Amino acid sequence: MACYSILWKPKAEKELRALPKTTIQAIVTTVEDLAINPYPADTKTAKSYFRVRTGNYRIIYEVHNQELIIDIIEVGHRKDIYR
């Protein structure tokens, strides 16, 4: 199985940096796991994007299977992410 490359959109990087350190570590671990398996069991689809949860936080991402790339689009608390 091929590993995907992870690309962070500037907005997602900014959102990630604003979070507590322990939350950042958990999210980065989840994103690294996506590089191996971009469709984990708890993945949900939202329009053309995918969503995976890490505690009370959500990671919105897009998978480009042809190029083996995952774009991290947005990261945030579940109460804010869907607005």
C-alpha positions, 0 to 999 in steps of 0.5 A, a space after each residue: 500500500 502506498 503512502 500519501 503525502 500530506 499537504 496543509 492548506 494555510 488556513 488549516 496550519 493557522 487553525 492548528 497553531 492556535 490549538 493547545 499543544 496536547 491537541 496539536 499532538 493528537 491531531 498531527 498523529 491522526 493526520 500522519 495515520 491518514 497518510 497510511 490509510 486515508 479512509 479510517 473506519 470513523 471517516 465521514 463524507 461531507 460534500 466532496 470532503 472527508 472528515 475524521 474526528 480527534 476527540 472534540 476536534 475535526 479534521 476536514 480533508 480531501 483525498 487525491 488518489 491519482 497523485 497520492 496526496 491528502 489536502 488538510 483543509 480545515 481543523 477545528 473544534 466540533 462546535 465551530 468547524 461546520 459554520 
